[in-house]
Amino acid sequence: MYEVVITKENFQREVLQYKKTPVLLDFWAMWCGPCMAIGPIIDQIADEYKGKLKVGKVNVDEQPELAAAFSVDSIPMLAVVKDGLLVTKHVGLMQKEDILKMAGL
């Protein structure tokens, strides 16, 4: 799997300063059923689009500062960051095709 675990310690380097591809952030938690349902889709996207899309996983229980910075009220929440700027975000389950469209792929 090609996801990167995003923390407040590596957020600047892995997301804000990353300029090669868009970054898809998956805000999730272990106790969240819908998060567990979308997880395999996110894993598949990370594997299939390596080099075209960076995928980061943000555990909202372990990274409350990042969840607050992205105004995460409900999970799963997906956000796309490009060139250090938030492009779009979506709350709830999504199909693979819709996630790819959201990421500009």
C-alpha positions as CSV (number, residue, x, y, z in Angstrom):
1,M,0.0,0.0,0.0
2,Y,1.2,3.4,-0.9
3,E,-0.6,5.6,1.7
4,V,1.3,7.9,3.9
5,V,0.2,8.3,7.6
6,I,-0.2,12.0,8.0
7,T,0.6,13.6,11.4
8,K,1.0,17.1,12.6
9,E,4.8,16.4,12.5
10,N,4.9,15.5,8.8
11,F,2.0,17.5,7.5
12,Q,4.1,20.4,6.2
13,R,6.5,18.2,4.3
14,E,4.1,15.5,3.1
15,V,1.1,17.7,2.2
16,L,1.8,21.5,2.1
17,Q,5.2,21.4,0.5
18,Y,4.5,18.4,-1.8
19,K,4.3,19.7,-5.4
20,K,4.6,16.6,-7.6
21,T,0.9,15.5,-7.6
22,P,-2.3,16.3,-5.8
23,V,-2.7,14.9,-2.3
24,L,-5.8,13.0,-1.3
25,L,-6.4,13.0,2.4
26,D,-8.6,10.4,4.0
27,F,-9.8,11.6,7.5
28,W,-10.9,8.5,9.3
29,A,-11.2,6.6,12.7
30,M,-11.1,3.0,13.7
31,W,-14.6,3.1,15.2
32,C,-16.2,4.6,12.1
33,G,-18.0,1.9,10.0
34,P,-18.2,4.0,6.8
35,C,-14.5,4.7,7.2
36,M,-13.8,1.0,7.2
37,A,-16.0,0.6,4.1
38,I,-14.2,3.3,2.1
39,G,-10.8,2.2,3.3
40,P,-10.3,-0.6,0.7
41,I,-11.2,1.8,-2.1
42,I,-8.7,4.3,-0.8
43,D,-6.1,1.6,-0.6
44,Q,-6.8,0.6,-4.2
45,I,-6.6,4.1,-5.5
46,A,-3.2,4.6,-3.7
47,D,-1.8,1.5,-5.3
48,E,-3.2,2.1,-8.8
49,Y,-2.4,5.8,-9.0
50,K,1.0,5.9,-7.4
51,G,3.0,8.7,-9.1
52,K,-0.2,10.5,-10.1
53,L,-1.8,11.0,-6.7
54,K,-0.4,10.9,-3.2
55,V,-2.7,9.4,-0.7
56,G,-2.5,10.3,3.0
57,K,-4.4,8.9,5.9
58,V,-5.3,11.1,8.9
59,N,-6.6,9.4,12.0
60,V,-8.8,12.0,13.5
61,D,-8.5,10.5,17.0
62,E,-4.7,10.7,16.9
63,Q,-4.5,14.0,15.0
64,P,-7.2,16.3,16.4
65,E,-5.3,19.4,15.3
66,L,-5.3,18.4,11.7
67,A,-9.0,17.5,11.9
68,A,-9.8,20.9,13.3
69,A,-7.6,22.6,10.7
70,F,-9.8,21.0,7.9
71,S,-13.0,21.6,9.8
72,V,-13.8,17.9,10.0
73,D,-17.2,17.5,11.6
74,S,-18.1,14.1,10.2
75,I,-16.1,11.2,8.8
76,P,-15.1,9.7,6.5
77,M,-14.0,13.0,4.9
78,L,-11.8,13.2,1.9
79,A,-9.9,16.3,1.0
80,V,-7.7,17.1,-2.1
81,V,-4.8,19.4,-1.6
82,K,-2.8,20.7,-4.6
83,D,0.3,22.9,-4.4
84,G,-0.4,23.4,-0.7
85,L,-4.0,24.6,-1.1
86,L,-7.2,22.8,-0.3
87,V,-9.0,22.2,-3.7
88,T,-12.1,20.3,-2.5
89,K,-13.5,18.1,0.2
90,H,-16.4,15.7,0.6
91,V,-18.0,14.0,3.6
92,G,-19.4,10.5,3.4
93,L,-19.0,7.4,1.4
94,M,-18.0,7.8,-2.3
95,Q,-17.6,5.5,-5.2
96,K,-14.1,5.0,-6.6
97,E,-15.0,6.9,-9.8
98,D,-16.2,9.9,-7.9
99,I,-13.1,10.0,-5.7
100,L,-11.0,10.0,-8.9
101,K,-13.0,12.8,-10.4
102,M,-12.7,14.7,-7.1
103,A,-8.9,14.3,-7.3
104,G,-8.8,15.4,-10.9
105,L,-8.0,12.0,-12.4
